[in-house]
Amino acid sequence: MSGGTAGASADRTAGDDRTAGDDRTAGERRQLMNVAYRLLGSVAESEDAVQEAYTRWYALPSGRQDEIASPGAWLTTVTGRICLDVLGSARARRERYVGAWLPDPLPDHSEWRHGPGADLADPADQMVLDESVTMAFLVVLESMTPAERVAFVLHDVFRYPFAEIAAVLGRTSAACKQLAASARWRVRAARAPVSVAAAGRADAVRQVKEAWESQDIAALVGLLDPAAVMTADGGGLAGAALRPIEGGARIAQYMVAIADKAPGLELLERSVNGTPGLVARRDGVVMTVASFDIADGRVTRIWAVRNPEKLRPWARHDDTP
């Protein structure tokens, strides 16, 4: 993935709906949430980071606020520093996490509509769904050091200049350039560029859904790459394989075993982090959200999130036809 493509759709001015008034930070929250989510991969942690940045802003004396020429840039710098601290401690926390840790899956609010009593200000609805939030890309970001991730996301995705990134990381602009270059190498090494049309992705996911519903192991094996890998995140709160399952045949058997143990499971084709995915629901409750990576018409990766704490944005009434 090229940072330029992502930067075009996650532009620094995205969501800037400033209103006239004394509060010069109006309209910045959406942009900050988009930055924080790409840095942290967690909606709840992103919301906390942005809220902390605003708390620090409002704690400034009014005279100090007036001296700041660009409150948006100030808030981004502070949010970036907070996220950097969170990333620094995240690895230790995830070592204690039960099973594999995956980023929070995001629904498309145009598909996954709010039901009665739902929170209409859900932070997940503020996300710009482009290729910089696909599960495949977020997983690559997880392999980076905190400093690499901050430098790469802010520069390659959001087009912030290295001079501003240097203020976030407390390093020179030249050092930040090196960090971004190292992160770019990780992206290239992790994934060979594969161009799959949206229609082709949707068709492959639909075929997986149909084979899964019919519990057709042979059909699933044919749809899965022989070297496919499936990673599940239950967080110790929902049943899930603690280690990645490798190999198309093993994954197919695992998927059919799940379907056999969960009668009444309803599968829905829905966008997950901006790409075709599947949502498994029982009695109206979302149990699993699955994202897919596809190459040459076959599924190469499956990321299945089952941790109910990560499925809160999906806890709505879906009335999409």
N, C-alpha and C positions, 0 to 999 in steps of 0.2 A: 504494500500500500504506500502510495506517495503522500507525504505530509501536505503537499500542495492541494491535492484533491480534497482531503479532509478540511483543510483550512478554508476552502471556498465555501463549504456548507456550514462550517462552524465559525463564521467570521466574527471578529472582535465586536462588531456592532450588533450581532444577533440578539434579539430580545431587548434592544435598547428602546424603551418606551418612556423616556423621561417626561415628567410632568412639570409644569411650571409650579414653583413653590420654593420654600426655603430648603427643603431636603434635596441636596444635589446628588444624593445616592439613589434616588428613585430610578427604577428600571435596571439597576445593576445586578440584582439578585439572580435573575435567570442566567445571565452570563457567568456569574460566579459559580452557580450550581453546575453548569456544564463543564467548567474548568475542573472543579473539585471532583466530580464523578469520574472524569477521565484520569485524574490523578490517583483516586482511591478505589474506584470500582465498587463503592458502597454508597447507596442512597442515604442511609441514616448517617454515616460518617461524614458525607459531603454536606448534608444539611447542618450538622453540628459545626463543621469547619466554617461554613458561611455565616452561621449565626454568631460564632465567636468573633469573626472579622467585623461584623456589624456592631457587636458589643464594644469592641475596641474603638471603633469609629465614634460611636456615641459617647464614649468615655472621654474623648478628647475635649479640651476646652474649646469654646466657639471660636476664639481667636486663632487657635492652632488649626482648626478646620478651615478657616478662611485663608490660611496661608498655603493650603494644599491646592495646587492648580487643577489637578485631576483626581477627584475622589475615586473614580472608577479604577484608575491605575493604582492608587494607594490600597484600595480594597483587594485588588488582584494580588498585589505584592504580599499583603498580610495573609490572604487566603492561601497563597502558595507556600508561605513559610509554615503555616499551621499544618497544611497537608504534608509538607516535608517532615515535620515532627511525627505526624501520625504514621507515615510510611516507615519511619525509622523504628517505630515500636511494633509495627504490624507483623514483621517476620517472627518476632518472639511470640506474639499472640497466636499466630497461625500454626506455630509448632505445637501449640496446645489444642488446636482445633481438631475435632473428631473427624477423621477422613480428609478428603480433598476440599480445599477452599476454592470457590469460584466467585467471580464478580456477580453482583445482583443483576438479574434479568430485567429488562425494561419492556413494558407493553407499549404499543402504539395507541395513544388515547383516542384516535379516530376509530379504531377497531374495538378497543376494550373500554366500553363506556361505563360511566359512573352509574351506580344504582342508588336507590333511596338510602339516604343516610351516609353516603360515601363522602370522603373529604375532597371537596372540589379544588382545594389548593394543594393537592398531592405533589410533592417535589418531583416525582418521576415524570409528571406531565410537563415539566419545564425543560426536559432534555431534548436537544436537537439530535434526531436519530440519523446519523450518517455512518460512514465506514470507520470512523474513529471510535465508535462504541460497539462495533460487532464483538461478539464473544471471542472470536478468534484473535482479534486485535488486542482486546483487553488482556487476554491470557498472555500474549507476548509482552505487553507492558509489565506484567507481573514478574517477568524474568529480569527486569532491569534493576539497577541500583536506584534508590530514591532520587539521587541527584540526576541520574540519567533520565529518569522518567519525567521529572519536572522540566528539565531543559528541553527534552524532545517534545513533550506535549505542548508546552507554552510556545515554543518556536515553530515546530513543524505543523502542528494542528491549528493553533490559534494565532500564529504569526506575530507573536510578541518579539521585539528586538532583543538581541542578546544583552544590551545595556540594561534593560529592565529585568531580564532574567538574572543577571549578575546580582541585582539588589535582592532578589528572592533567595538565591543560593549563598550569597556572601562570598562569591568568587569573582574572578576577572571575566570579562567578556570572552577572552580567548579560551579560558578554561571551560566556559559554558558551551562554546562552539565544539570543543573536543568531546564534551559529554553528549551533546546531541549527535555528533558523528558516530560515537560508539553505540548509541541507542539505535541509530539507523542501521548499523551493521547487524545488530541483534534482530531487527525486524526482517532484514533480507535473509539472514541465516535461518530464521525460524520458518519462513514461508516463502516458497517460490511463487512468483506472481502467477495467478491463475484467473483467467477471465471467464466468469460464468454468468450468463444473462439471468436477470431476475426470474424470468419465466422458467428457465431451466432449473433454477434452484427450487422454485415453488413446485414444479412437476416432480422433482426427485423427492421432496418432502412428502408430497401427496402419495407417492407410491410407497414410501416407508409407512405412512399412516395406514394405508389399505392393507399392506402385508402384516403389519402389527395387529390390526383389528381382526384379521382372519387367522392369526397365529400361524402364518405360513413361513416356516423357518427357511425353506429353500428360496423363497422369493426375497426374504430379507438378506440372505447371504449374497444373492445376486446384486442387491442394491448397495451393499457395503463393500468398501475397499478391503481386500484381504488383510491389509495392515492397519485397518481402522482402529481408533482408540475411543473408548467411551469413558468419560469422567463424570461421576455423580457427587453431588454435594448435599448431604443430609444434615450436617452440622451436629450430629448426635441427637437431633430432634425428630428425624424421620429416617426410616430404613433406607439405606443406600450402600452400595459397594464401597468399602473403605479405600480400595486402591483402584486405579484405572484398569478397565477390562480391555485387553488387547486382542485383536484378530476379529475379522468379520464373522466367522462362524461362532465364536464364543459370545460375541455381542448379540447375535441373533438369538441364540439359545437363552441368554439372560433376559432379553426383551420379551420373549414368548413366556418365560417363566413368570415374569412380572404380571403379564396380562392374565395368565392362568390363575394367579393368586389374588387378582383384584377384579372380580366380576362387577359389572356395572360401570366400569371406567369409560368415560367419554373422551374421545380425542378430538381436539379442535385445531384447525390450521390457522395459526395466528402469527403475526410478525413478532419476533423476539429480537430486541436490540437492532431493529431496522431490517432484519432479514427473515425469510420464511422459517417458521419453527412450528412446534407442536405444544399444545397445552393439554395436560391430562386432568380431567375433572371428575369428581365423584360426588353425586348428590349436590351439585352446585358449588362444591368446594374445590379450588385448584390444589392439586396434589403435586404436580410436577410441571416444570416449564423446560422444554428441551430446545437447544439451539444446535445448528448443524453447520459443518464446513463441507463443501462439496467440490470435487475436482473430477473432470472427465465423466460427469454423469453419475459418479458414485460418492457415497458419503465417506469422508475420511475421518471426521471427528464428530462426536456427539458430546455435548455438555448438558447434563440434566441436573437442574437445581430443584431440590426437594425440601430444603430447609424452610420451614414456614415463616421464619422471620424475614427471609429474603423474598417471600412471595406476597408480602403485604400490598404492594401496588396492584396485584392481580386479584385481590379479594373484593371484587366488585361483581355486579350483575352484568353479564355480557349479553347484549341483545342484538349483536350483529347478525344479520341474516345469514 
